[in-house]
Amino acid sequence: MNSRRQFIKNAALAGGGLLLASSVFANIVLPNRKKVIIIGAGFAGLMAAYELDKRGIDFEILEARDRIGGRVYSHSFGGPDNLIVELGAEWVGEDHHLLRQLCAEFNLHLDNNQFDTRAIYKGQFYDDLKKIESHEWMVTYEKLLADYKSLTPEQKDILDHKLDKTDWWRFLVDHGCSGTDLDLRDLIDSTDFGESIREVSALAAMGEYTSNSPASRNQMDYKITGGNSRLADALMARFEHKIRKNTQVIKVVQRNKVKVYCTGNYIAEGDRLICTAPTFAVSRIAWDPILPESMLSAMQALEYARINKNAVLFRKRFWGDDAFDMITDMPGHYFYHGTKNQTQNTKRGVLISYTIGDKAAVIANQSDAWRADMMDQSLYPAFGSVSQYIDGQELQYWGNDNFSKGAYAVYGKGQWFDIFPRLNKPHLHTLFAGEHLSDSWGGFMEGALETGKAAAEKI
Ligand SMILES: Cc1cc2nc3c(=O)[nH]c(=O)nc-3n(C[C@H](O)[C@H](O)[C@H](O)COP(=O)(O)OP(=O)(O)OC[C@H]3O[C@@H](n4cnc5c(N)ncnc54)[C@H](O)[C@@H]3O)c2cc1C
């Protein structure tokens, strides 16, 4: 990912407009006792507020939902065992240093949330995914990643532009992945990106799979004890009186000052604006003056992953192992134990069926009874019939979310070098932040935190 970071710097030097816009903004020092308005109380907005708070700069957060946290959304199934699952962001990565540092600061414990992956493939259950991957392909794949990591920055720059012109599926095929190996890579990597890897820039994928330290399992390493939302709560506790929930921004007028018009006839006024809304929501705000055409068309081009989480509570944990997860070629797609580390005082447990792309959209539209049947069929080759153990279900389909229309941004073929720089520009008194604008941890909570912090630092 460093190469991407380098690209953005180079682009800023080469493109006068971008350089001018950022530097003009950066040089304006906010006079004393002035105010910053923040749109969104997700991780980017809360982090921006936290940084402004530390610097003694006044701010107000406007949040459209009746809750904070945005796409970080922990859910309790209630009852005496109070099992908590994540309906939004799940894993904290070993290399997510900012998030881990905040957890340490707020005394939030991180549980190990790594899994040992099984598979159901062509009707057969395998208790270890490695049993069906071919040794030859594994060697080739590891070498591809190692070769990329060993490139000089100049070599990387040339290759990155080539990679961005192709998709990850094509790249794998062109490098000898076929048959079962290709089917498995497709299932696993599409789970990471939330859409088919035929839609994903090979540069985005290469960046993701080469940025892990040896201790990390693809950044699927930890989860905050008691739910990831606890970090949002801990941040909020510092400045709760400055957050206004149920307040959707509908219009932004920028003159000498910024006037922000919201639902409920509420108007906020400030000197600067940090907008952390996902691109769909940004494009629904009436901007005066309007956003530049290049930014608007970039927002229209960027897709967000359609992910559906169907969390199913079972009376009995028939899957046995606490660290159970499984990739399948069945409709349920990817299953994992959503209540790992919470099983000491209960027999119950939650399996989450994590579906992506078209599968997610289909499954989200069906009834609980249909989904229970689907779960039963998907798991049958491994466990026989399990529907008699179902005790409850909770569904969260992000593809229809009012504000994001997806789980996280997916940069497609050719989009990284084209639309990322167009989105990542200030607009008069407004700075944009959010996971989609992170050049190192896009699609992760870490990326949201990083961009929120960076926006506050610029002010
Ligand atoms: C299913 C799923 C799985 C994920 N898995 C992981 C994972 O395992 N690990 C990981 O690190 N990350 C994961 N993520 C990604 C992670 O959740 C996001 O990257 C991160 O939470 C985004 O934060 P944000 O602040 O950029 O945006 P958001 O959380 O979307 O915050 C933006 C806020 O702005 C508000 N808003 C929007 N429009 C307006 C408006 N007009 N007026 C007022 N408020 C508005 C929204 O309501 C929202 O609260 C996952 C996400 C999903 C959905």
PDBQT file of the ligand as one rigid body, heavy atoms in Angstrom, charges set to zero:
ROOT
HETATM    1  C1  LIG A 501     -20.727  -5.896   6.974  1.00  0.00    +0.000 C 
HETATM    2  C2  LIG A 501     -19.471  -5.119   7.227  1.00  0.00    +0.000 A 
HETATM    3  C3  LIG A 501     -18.315  -5.787   7.548  1.00  0.00    +0.000 A 
HETATM    4  C4  LIG A 501     -17.150  -5.069   7.822  1.00  0.00    +0.000 A 
HETATM    5  N1  LIG A 501     -16.045  -5.743   8.256  1.00  0.00    +0.000 NA
HETATM    6  C5  LIG A 501     -14.995  -5.032   8.733  1.00  0.00    +0.000 A 
HETATM    7  C6  LIG A 501     -13.965  -5.690   9.452  1.00  0.00    +0.000 A 
HETATM    8  O1  LIG A 501     -14.015  -6.903   9.669  1.00  0.00    +0.000 OA
HETATM    9  N2  LIG A 501     -12.935  -4.933   9.908  1.00  0.00    +0.000 N 
HETATM   10  C7  LIG A 501     -12.874  -3.582   9.730  1.00  0.00    +0.000 A 
HETATM   11  O2  LIG A 501     -11.926  -2.946  10.193  1.00  0.00    +0.000 OA
HETATM   12  N3  LIG A 501     -13.873  -2.936   9.041  1.00  0.00    +0.000 NA
HETATM   13  C8  LIG A 501     -14.923  -3.621   8.563  1.00  0.00    +0.000 A 
HETATM   14  N4  LIG A 501     -15.952  -2.978   7.958  1.00  0.00    +0.000 N 
HETATM   15  C9  LIG A 501     -15.756  -1.573   7.523  1.00  0.00    +0.000 C 
HETATM   16  C10 LIG A 501     -15.963  -0.554   8.637  1.00  0.00    +0.000 C 
HETATM   17  O3  LIG A 501     -17.192  -0.756   9.264  1.00  0.00    +0.000 OA
HETATM   18  C11 LIG A 501     -15.927   0.831   7.999  1.00  0.00    +0.000 C 
HETATM   19  O4  LIG A 501     -14.726   0.976   7.262  1.00  0.00    +0.000 OA
HETATM   20  C12 LIG A 501     -15.989   1.981   8.994  1.00  0.00    +0.000 C 
HETATM   21  O5  LIG A 501     -16.841   1.713  10.073  1.00  0.00    +0.000 OA
HETATM   22  C13 LIG A 501     -16.451   3.224   8.243  1.00  0.00    +0.000 C 
HETATM   23  O6  LIG A 501     -16.479   4.335   9.118  1.00  0.00    +0.000 OA
HETATM   24  P1  LIG A 501     -16.783   5.776   8.545  1.00  0.00    +0.000 P 
HETATM   25  O7  LIG A 501     -16.777   6.700   9.693  1.00  0.00    +0.000 OA
HETATM   26  O8  LIG A 501     -15.908   6.045   7.394  1.00  0.00    +0.000 OA
HETATM   27  O9  LIG A 501     -18.254   5.681   7.921  1.00  0.00    +0.000 OA
HETATM   28  P2  LIG A 501     -19.631   5.357   8.653  1.00  0.00    +0.000 P 
HETATM   29  O10 LIG A 501     -19.446   4.377   9.728  1.00  0.00    +0.000 OA
HETATM   30  O11 LIG A 501     -20.609   5.039   7.598  1.00  0.00    +0.000 OA
HETATM   31  O12 LIG A 501     -20.005   6.751   9.337  1.00  0.00    +0.000 OA
HETATM   32  C14 LIG A 501     -20.592   7.792   8.616  1.00  0.00    +0.000 C 
HETATM   33  C15 LIG A 501     -21.754   8.345   9.452  1.00  0.00    +0.000 C 
HETATM   34  O13 LIG A 501     -22.336   9.438   8.756  1.00  0.00    +0.000 OA
HETATM   35  C16 LIG A 501     -23.722   9.399   8.953  1.00  0.00    +0.000 C 
HETATM   36  N5  LIG A 501     -24.327  10.170   7.853  1.00  0.00    +0.000 N 
HETATM   37  C17 LIG A 501     -24.390   9.856   6.540  1.00  0.00    +0.000 A 
HETATM   38  N6  LIG A 501     -25.019  10.824   5.855  1.00  0.00    +0.000 NA
HETATM   39  C18 LIG A 501     -25.366  11.767   6.751  1.00  0.00    +0.000 A 
HETATM   40  C19 LIG A 501     -26.045  13.011   6.648  1.00  0.00    +0.000 A 
HETATM   41  N7  LIG A 501     -26.516  13.473   5.478  1.00  0.00    +0.000 N 
HETATM   42  N8  LIG A 501     -26.254  13.733   7.788  1.00  0.00    +0.000 NA
HETATM   43  C20 LIG A 501     -25.805  13.270   8.986  1.00  0.00    +0.000 A 
HETATM   44  N9  LIG A 501     -25.156  12.100   9.130  1.00  0.00    +0.000 NA
HETATM   45  C21 LIG A 501     -24.948  11.359   8.027  1.00  0.00    +0.000 A 
HETATM   46  C22 LIG A 501     -24.052   7.916   8.917  1.00  0.00    +0.000 C 
HETATM   47  O14 LIG A 501     -25.286   7.642   9.543  1.00  0.00    +0.000 OA
HETATM   48  C23 LIG A 501     -22.857   7.328   9.668  1.00  0.00    +0.000 C 
HETATM   49  O15 LIG A 501     -23.121   7.191  11.041  1.00  0.00    +0.000 OA
HETATM   50  C24 LIG A 501     -17.134  -3.662   7.692  1.00  0.00    +0.000 A 
HETATM   51  C25 LIG A 501     -18.301  -2.993   7.352  1.00  0.00    +0.000 A 
HETATM   52  C26 LIG A 501     -19.468  -3.704   7.141  1.00  0.00    +0.000 A 
HETATM   53  C27 LIG A 501     -20.738  -2.947   6.868  1.00  0.00    +0.000 C 
ENDROOT
TORSDOF 0
